[in-house]
Amino acid sequence: MAEIKKRIAVIGSGITGLTTAYRLQAEIKTHNLPYEVIVLEASIRSGGKLYTMKFGEQFIDLGAESIDSRRSEAVDLIEELNLVDRLAYSRNGKQDIFAFNKLYHMDCATYKGIPVKRSDIWKYDIVSFQGKLSFLKDTYFSKTELSKEVTARDYLAERVGDEVAEYVAEPFFAKIYSSDIDEIGIHGLNEPLVELEEEHGTLTRALEDNPQLQDGDGNYVTFDQGLETLTRTLTEKIEPIIRYSKKVTDVKKSINETYLLDINKKEQLRVNSVVVATDSAAYNQIFSDIDLSDYFKDIKMGSIGFVLFSFPKGSLNKAPKGNGVLLGRRNNSYIQSVVWLNKKWAHFADRDEELLGIYFGRSTDGIMMSLSNKQIEEAILKDLNKMLGIRQKPNYRIIKRWPNAIPQFTLNHEQNTTRLSDFLKKQYAGLYLVGNGMDGFGINNCIKQANEVSKKVLDHLKKQKSILAVEADR
């Protein structure tokens, strides 16, 4: 007699989809549950924006560059997968800031550039005397609990003053979250500082009492063979259940508490639960019967690009003190940040070349993405000359574009996603949306969502009355 199983479809095999499938598979095997998981991936590879290229004997990440180890989600998963011995830890503190045609380095304890000790503001040449007084005033008084959502920019300005918010904090926040802090709500960042401030009374007291959050060596991790080590390991764990070149073109509610998936517009699959782990830009292509436009109408998709430059050793005539450079929005450069790979990662330290990873493109500005590789190279080399004093021609360069890859959240994003979750729970039980388009940006947030949604799926299937008969593989 055929074994009766309930089927779960995970759409997308980036870090969110892979972790979700891995968690589900582990629970199914541990508890011998009558469920099966299928991962549907539109492309021919898994990993999403974790994209590592092997170049000679070195491995270079052309997408996400590192993981913030101050949060536990990714680190816990790495430990579980026995990958800790392959980790590389960031060195040489934090990145400098380039502003007013000059490099600035914060030689004191900081959190995302913000001084932990109030008196250290006097070391900040990037901030005017008036800006320093504003910082001292705004950090002295405790703020009332947030009664409504505010933008990240307003939240920071009220607590550290306008200048520190714009010239210091914004470059760090923009790099980490790839969002416009003038638009995104502070809760949309899943920023730990918010809860800590409420707990400790003031922002500076929260930072002083939580030294593990401070900027410094080891804040970020990668692998000696690139971040794709993580997604590749997850893929190996669940490979038999991944179906490549399977683009889901529609998800419809069907009979007996099931969903019907159209795949490649030529085949169908009936499932009991669906986890959509794609970018929010794909939702309109996936759902024809479910109108999600009201929940995502404010989200714009931003593009970002990455260039790896190799320069002759000693080419940086104006070298930063830290392991790279961050740039604020108010400059005429398209560069968002520079990572000096030799200085940040030990496995690049002894190379006979200077390796710089450049992230370019900002928010929804797609101008740079439309330029040719030659035009992009010329524009960035001009900026590197001004910023770092690099006048020599590169040995080689590699360019990778990520068009429409970064969701740009707005002030109401958290409210909209809460409404959406309630709507799906009531009207489309067993259907879940996760990933960068939902609950925050970044690898830790994606893994957190995967951990949570896998539990929700299992709880739903245990309560579900209907049974979808699936013949087990013979």
C-alpha positions as CSV (number, residue, x, y, z in Angstrom):
1,M,0.0,0.0,0.0
2,A,1.3,3.4,-0.9
3,E,2.5,5.6,2.0
4,I,0.3,8.6,2.6
5,K,2.3,11.8,2.9
6,K,1.6,15.5,3.1
7,R,3.7,17.6,0.7
8,I,5.4,20.9,1.4
9,A,6.7,23.1,-1.5
10,V,9.5,25.6,-0.8
11,I,9.8,28.1,-3.7
12,G,13.3,29.5,-4.0
13,S,16.7,28.1,-2.9
14,G,18.5,31.1,-1.5
15,I,19.6,31.1,2.1
16,T,16.0,31.4,3.3
17,G,14.6,28.6,1.2
18,L,17.6,26.2,1.8
19,T,17.4,26.8,5.6
20,T,13.7,26.3,5.6
21,A,14.0,23.0,3.7
22,Y,16.9,21.9,5.9
23,R,14.9,22.5,9.1
24,L,11.8,20.7,7.7
25,Q,13.8,17.7,6.6
26,A,15.5,17.4,9.9
27,E,12.2,17.4,11.8
28,I,10.6,15.0,9.4
29,K,13.5,12.5,9.8
30,T,13.8,13.0,13.6
31,H,10.2,12.4,14.3
32,N,9.4,10.1,11.3
33,L,6.7,12.5,10.1
34,P,4.5,11.6,7.1
35,Y,5.6,14.6,5.1
36,E,7.8,15.3,2.1
37,V,9.5,18.5,1.0
38,I,10.2,19.7,-2.5
39,V,12.3,22.8,-3.3
40,L,11.5,24.5,-6.6
41,E,14.3,26.6,-8.0
42,A,13.8,28.7,-11.2
43,S,17.5,28.8,-12.0
44,I,20.2,26.1,-12.4
45,R,21.9,26.8,-9.1
46,S,21.0,27.3,-5.5
47,G,22.4,29.9,-3.1
48,G,20.6,33.1,-4.3
49,K,22.7,36.2,-3.5
50,L,25.4,34.2,-1.8
51,Y,27.6,33.9,-4.9
52,T,31.3,32.8,-4.7
53,M,33.6,32.8,-7.7
54,K,36.8,30.7,-7.8
55,F,39.5,32.8,-9.4
56,G,42.7,30.8,-9.7
57,E,43.3,29.6,-6.2
58,Q,41.2,32.2,-4.4
59,F,37.5,32.4,-3.7
60,I,35.8,35.8,-4.1
61,D,32.3,36.7,-3.0
62,L,30.5,38.7,-5.6
63,G,27.2,39.1,-3.7
64,A,26.9,39.2,0.1
65,E,30.3,39.7,1.5
66,S,30.1,38.6,5.2
67,I,27.9,37.7,8.1
68,D,27.4,39.9,11.2
69,S,28.5,37.5,14.0
70,R,27.1,39.8,16.7
71,R,23.8,38.1,16.0
72,S,23.3,34.4,16.7
73,E,21.2,33.0,13.9
74,A,23.8,32.4,11.3
75,V,26.5,31.4,13.8
76,D,24.2,28.8,15.4
77,L,23.5,27.3,12.0
78,I,27.2,27.3,11.1
79,E,28.0,25.4,14.3
80,E,25.2,23.0,13.6
81,L,26.7,22.2,10.2
82,N,30.2,21.7,11.7
83,L,31.6,24.6,9.6
84,V,33.2,26.6,12.5
85,D,36.7,25.5,11.7
86,R,36.3,26.9,8.2
87,L,35.4,30.4,9.4
88,A,37.5,33.5,8.8
89,Y,37.1,36.4,11.2
90,S,37.3,40.1,10.2
91,R,40.4,42.0,11.2
92,N,41.5,45.7,11.6
93,G,38.4,47.0,13.3
94,K,35.9,48.9,11.2
95,Q,35.8,50.8,8.0
96,D,36.7,54.5,7.6
97,I,34.2,57.1,6.3
98,F,34.9,59.2,3.3
99,A,33.3,62.6,3.5
100,F,34.3,66.2,2.5
101,N,37.0,64.7,0.2
102,K,38.7,63.2,3.2
103,L,39.0,59.9,5.1
104,Y,37.9,59.7,8.8
105,H,38.5,56.9,11.2
106,M,36.8,56.6,14.6
107,D,39.6,55.8,17.0
108,C,37.4,54.9,19.9
109,A,34.7,52.3,21.0
110,T,31.8,52.6,18.6
111,Y,28.6,50.9,17.5
112,K,28.0,51.4,13.8
113,G,30.1,54.5,14.0
114,I,28.3,56.0,17.0
115,P,30.6,56.6,20.0
116,V,29.9,54.4,23.0
117,K,31.3,57.0,25.5
118,R,29.8,60.4,25.1
119,S,33.1,62.2,25.7
120,D,34.6,60.5,22.7
121,I,32.6,62.7,20.4
122,W,35.4,65.3,20.7
123,K,37.6,62.9,18.7
124,Y,35.2,63.1,15.7
125,D,36.7,65.6,13.2
126,I,33.9,64.7,10.8
127,V,31.4,66.5,13.1
128,S,31.3,70.2,13.7
129,F,31.5,71.8,17.1
130,Q,27.8,72.5,16.9
131,G,27.2,68.9,15.9
132,K,29.2,67.7,18.9
133,L,27.1,69.8,21.3
134,S,24.0,68.5,19.7
135,F,25.2,64.9,20.2
136,L,25.9,65.6,23.9
137,K,22.5,67.1,24.5
138,D,20.6,64.5,22.6
139,T,22.4,61.5,24.2
140,Y,22.0,63.0,27.7
141,F,18.2,62.8,27.9
142,S,16.4,59.5,27.8
143,K,13.8,59.2,25.1
144,T,10.2,58.2,25.6
145,E,9.1,54.8,24.4
146,L,8.2,54.9,20.7
147,S,4.4,55.4,20.4
148,K,4.5,55.1,16.6
149,E,6.9,54.0,13.9
150,V,9.5,56.6,12.9
151,T,12.1,56.4,10.1
152,A,15.5,55.2,11.0
153,R,16.9,58.6,10.2
154,D,14.5,60.4,12.6
155,Y,15.2,57.8,15.3
156,L,18.9,58.3,15.1
157,A,18.8,62.1,14.8
158,E,16.7,62.4,17.9
159,R,19.2,60.4,19.9
160,V,22.6,61.4,18.5
161,G,21.9,64.7,16.6
162,D,21.6,65.4,12.9
163,E,25.3,65.5,12.1
164,V,26.2,62.2,13.7
165,A,23.1,60.6,12.3
166,E,24.0,61.7,8.7
167,Y,27.7,61.7,8.5
168,V,28.6,58.8,10.8
169,A,25.7,56.4,11.4
170,E,24.0,56.6,8.0
171,P,27.0,55.1,6.1
172,F,27.1,52.2,8.5
173,F,23.4,51.6,8.5
174,A,23.1,52.0,4.7
175,K,25.9,49.5,4.1
176,I,24.5,46.8,6.5
177,Y,20.8,47.1,5.6
178,S,21.1,48.4,2.0
179,S,18.2,50.7,2.6
180,D,17.5,54.5,2.6
181,I,17.3,55.4,6.3
182,D,15.1,58.4,5.4
183,E,12.4,55.9,4.2
184,I,12.6,52.7,6.3
185,G,11.1,52.5,9.7
186,I,13.4,51.8,12.6
187,H,11.6,48.5,13.4
188,G,11.9,47.5,9.8
189,L,15.7,47.1,10.4
190,N,15.2,44.6,13.2
191,E,17.8,46.8,14.9
192,P,18.7,45.5,18.4
193,L,19.4,49.0,19.6
194,V,15.7,49.8,19.9
195,E,14.9,47.2,22.5
196,L,18.2,47.8,24.4
197,E,17.5,51.5,24.6
198,E,14.1,50.9,26.1
199,E,15.6,48.5,28.6
200,H,18.5,50.7,29.6
201,G,16.9,54.1,29.4
202,T,19.4,55.8,27.0
203,L,21.2,54.8,23.9
204,T,24.7,55.4,25.3
205,R,23.9,53.4,28.4
206,A,22.6,50.6,26.3
207,L,25.9,50.6,24.3
208,E,28.1,50.7,27.4
209,D,26.3,47.8,29.0
210,N,26.5,45.6,25.8
211,P,30.2,45.7,24.8
212,Q,29.7,42.6,22.6
213,L,27.8,44.8,20.1
214,Q,30.7,47.3,19.7
215,D,32.5,47.6,16.3
216,G,35.8,45.7,16.2
217,D,37.7,42.6,15.1
218,G,35.6,39.5,14.6
219,N,32.4,41.3,14.1
220,Y,32.0,39.8,10.7
221,V,32.8,36.3,9.4
222,T,33.1,34.5,6.1
223,F,34.6,31.2,5.0
224,D,38.1,30.6,3.6
225,Q,36.3,29.5,0.4
226,G,33.6,32.1,0.4
227,L,30.1,32.5,1.8
228,E,28.7,30.0,-0.7
229,T,30.3,27.4,1.6
230,L,27.2,27.8,3.8
231,T,24.6,27.4,1.0
232,R,26.6,24.7,-0.7
233,T,26.6,22.7,2.5
234,L,22.9,23.2,3.0
235,T,22.3,22.1,-0.6
236,E,24.4,18.9,-0.1
237,K,22.3,18.1,2.9
238,I,19.0,18.3,1.0
239,E,20.1,18.0,-2.7
240,P,17.7,15.1,-3.6
241,I,14.6,17.3,-2.9
242,I,15.7,20.3,-5.0
243,R,14.2,20.6,-8.5
244,Y,16.2,23.0,-10.7
245,S,14.9,25.0,-13.7
246,K,11.4,24.8,-12.1
247,K,9.9,28.3,-12.2
248,V,6.6,28.6,-10.4
249,T,4.3,30.7,-12.5
250,D,1.1,30.5,-10.3
251,V,0.0,29.4,-6.9
252,K,-3.8,28.8,-6.5
253,K,-5.9,27.7,-3.6
254,S,-7.4,24.3,-4.4
255,I,-9.6,21.6,-2.9
256,N,-9.2,20.0,0.5
257,E,-7.0,22.6,2.0
258,T,-4.4,22.2,-0.7
259,Y,-2.6,24.5,-3.2
260,L,-2.1,23.9,-6.9
261,L,1.3,25.1,-8.3
262,D,1.8,25.8,-12.0
263,I,5.4,25.1,-13.0
264,N,7.0,26.4,-16.2
265,K,3.5,26.9,-17.5
266,K,3.3,23.2,-18.4
267,E,3.1,21.1,-15.3
268,Q,1.2,21.2,-12.0
269,L,1.9,20.1,-8.4
270,R,-0.5,19.8,-5.6
271,V,0.8,20.5,-2.1
272,N,-0.5,21.0,1.4
273,S,1.7,23.9,2.3
274,V,3.7,26.5,0.4
275,V,6.7,28.6,1.6
276,V,7.6,31.3,-0.9
277,A,11.2,32.3,-0.3
278,T,11.8,34.6,-3.3
279,D,12.2,38.3,-3.6
280,S,9.0,40.3,-3.3
281,A,9.4,41.4,-6.9
282,A,8.4,37.9,-7.9
283,Y,5.1,37.9,-6.0
284,N,3.1,39.4,-8.8
285,Q,4.4,36.7,-11.2
286,I,3.6,33.9,-8.7
287,F,0.1,34.9,-7.5
288,S,-2.7,35.5,-10.0
289,D,-5.6,34.8,-7.7
290,I,-4.2,36.5,-4.6
291,D,-3.8,40.3,-4.8
292,L,-0.8,41.3,-2.7
293,S,-0.2,44.7,-4.3
294,D,-1.7,46.6,-1.4
295,Y,0.9,45.2,1.0
296,F,3.9,45.7,-1.3
297,K,2.9,48.8,-3.3
298,D,5.4,51.0,-1.3
299,I,8.4,48.6,-1.8
300,K,10.8,49.6,-4.6
301,M,13.5,47.2,-5.7
302,G,17.0,48.7,-5.7
303,S,20.0,47.5,-7.7
304,I,23.5,47.0,-6.5
305,G,26.7,46.0,-8.2
306,F,30.1,44.7,-7.1
307,V,33.5,45.1,-8.7
308,L,36.7,43.3,-7.6
309,F,39.8,45.2,-8.5
310,S,43.3,43.8,-8.2
311,F,46.0,46.6,-8.0
312,P,49.8,46.3,-7.8
313,K,51.0,46.0,-4.2
314,G,51.4,49.4,-2.5
315,S,48.9,51.2,-4.8
316,L,46.9,52.8,-2.0
317,N,48.7,56.1,-1.5
318,K,46.0,57.3,0.9
319,A,45.3,54.1,2.7
320,P,42.5,53.9,5.3
321,K,43.3,53.0,8.9
322,G,40.5,50.5,8.9
323,N,39.6,47.6,6.6
324,G,37.8,49.6,4.0
325,V,35.7,52.7,3.4
326,L,32.1,53.7,3.7
327,L,30.5,56.6,1.9
328,G,27.5,58.7,2.9
329,R,24.8,59.6,0.4
330,R,25.7,63.3,0.1
331,N,28.6,62.9,-2.3
332,N,28.9,62.6,-6.0
333,S,30.3,59.1,-6.0
334,Y,28.3,56.0,-7.0
335,I,30.5,53.9,-4.7
336,Q,28.6,52.7,-1.6
337,S,31.5,51.0,0.2
338,V,35.0,49.6,-0.3
339,V,36.3,46.5,1.3
340,W,40.1,46.1,1.5
341,L,40.2,42.4,1.3
342,N,43.9,42.0,2.2
343,K,43.3,44.0,5.4
344,K,39.9,42.5,6.4
345,W,40.6,38.8,5.9
346,A,43.7,36.9,6.9
347,H,43.5,34.5,3.9
348,F,44.1,37.5,1.6
349,A,46.8,39.2,3.7
350,D,49.9,37.7,2.0
351,R,48.8,38.1,-1.6
352,D,51.2,40.1,-3.8
353,E,48.4,42.4,-4.9
354,E,45.9,44.8,-3.4
355,L,42.4,43.4,-3.6
356,L,39.5,45.9,-3.3
357,G,35.8,44.9,-3.3
358,I,33.7,47.8,-4.4
359,Y,29.9,48.0,-3.9
360,F,28.3,50.5,-6.2
361,G,24.8,51.8,-6.9
362,R,22.4,53.4,-4.4
363,S,18.8,52.7,-3.4
364,T,16.6,52.8,-6.5
365,D,19.1,54.7,-8.6
366,G,19.7,52.4,-11.6
367,I,21.9,54.6,-13.6
368,M,25.1,52.7,-12.9
369,M,23.5,49.4,-13.8
370,S,22.8,50.6,-17.3
371,L,26.4,51.6,-18.0
372,S,28.8,49.3,-19.8
373,N,31.5,47.5,-17.9
374,K,34.1,49.9,-19.3
375,Q,32.1,53.0,-18.2
376,I,31.6,51.5,-14.7
377,E,35.3,50.8,-14.4
378,E,36.3,54.3,-15.5
379,A,33.9,56.0,-13.1
380,I,35.0,53.9,-10.1
381,L,38.7,54.2,-10.9
382,K,38.3,58.0,-10.9
383,D,36.6,57.9,-7.5
384,L,39.3,55.5,-6.1
385,N,42.0,57.9,-7.3
386,K,40.4,60.8,-5.3
387,M,39.5,58.7,-2.3
388,L,42.5,56.4,-1.9
389,G,45.1,57.9,-4.1
390,I,45.2,55.0,-6.5
391,R,46.7,56.0,-9.8
392,Q,48.0,52.7,-11.2
393,K,46.0,50.7,-13.6
394,P,44.3,47.5,-12.2
395,N,45.8,44.1,-12.9
396,Y,42.3,42.8,-13.6
397,R,38.7,43.4,-12.5
398,I,35.5,41.4,-12.2
399,I,32.1,43.0,-12.3
400,K,28.8,41.5,-11.1
401,R,25.5,43.3,-11.3
402,W,22.5,42.5,-9.0
403,P,19.6,44.3,-10.7
404,N,16.3,44.7,-8.7
405,A,17.8,42.6,-5.9
406,I,17.5,44.8,-2.8
407,P,14.0,45.7,-1.4
408,Q,13.8,49.3,-0.3
409,F,11.4,49.3,2.7
410,T,9.3,52.3,3.7
411,L,8.0,53.6,7.0
412,N,4.9,51.3,7.0
413,H,6.7,48.1,6.0
414,E,6.4,46.4,9.4
415,Q,2.7,47.3,9.7
416,N,2.1,46.0,6.1
417,T,3.8,42.7,6.7
418,T,1.8,42.2,10.0
419,R,-1.4,42.9,8.1
420,L,-0.3,40.5,5.3
421,S,0.6,37.7,7.8
422,D,-2.9,38.1,9.4
423,F,-4.6,38.0,6.0
424,L,-2.7,34.9,4.9
425,K,-3.4,33.1,8.2
426,K,-7.1,33.7,7.9
427,Q,-7.6,33.3,4.1
428,Y,-4.7,31.2,3.0
429,A,-3.7,28.9,5.8
430,G,-0.5,27.0,5.0
431,L,0.9,29.7,2.6
432,Y,3.9,31.6,3.9
433,L,6.0,34.4,2.5
434,V,9.6,34.8,3.8
435,G,12.9,36.3,2.8
436,N,14.4,39.7,2.1
437,G,11.0,41.2,1.0
438,M,9.4,40.4,4.4
439,D,11.1,40.6,7.7
440,G,14.3,42.6,7.2
441,F,17.4,42.3,5.1
442,G,20.5,40.2,5.6
443,I,21.6,36.7,6.2
444,N,20.8,36.6,9.9
445,N,17.2,37.9,9.3
446,C,16.7,35.3,6.5
447,I,17.8,32.4,8.7
448,K,15.7,33.7,11.5
449,Q,12.6,33.7,9.3
450,A,13.5,30.2,8.0
451,N,13.7,28.9,11.6
452,E,10.3,30.4,12.4
453,V,8.4,29.4,9.3
454,S,9.5,25.8,9.4
455,K,7.9,25.5,12.8
456,K,4.7,27.2,11.5
457,V,4.5,24.8,8.6
458,L,4.8,21.7,10.8
459,D,2.2,23.1,13.3
460,H,-0.2,23.8,10.3
461,L,0.2,20.3,8.9
462,K,-0.4,18.6,12.3
463,K,-3.7,20.5,12.6
464,Q,-4.7,20.1,9.0
465,K,-7.6,17.7,8.5
466,S,-7.2,16.9,4.9
467,I,-4.6,14.4,3.6
468,L,-2.8,14.6,0.3
469,A,-2.0,11.2,-0.9
470,V,1.5,10.9,-2.4
471,E,3.0,7.7,-3.5
472,A,6.4,7.2,-1.9
473,D,9.3,6.6,-4.2
474,R,9.7,2.9,-4.8
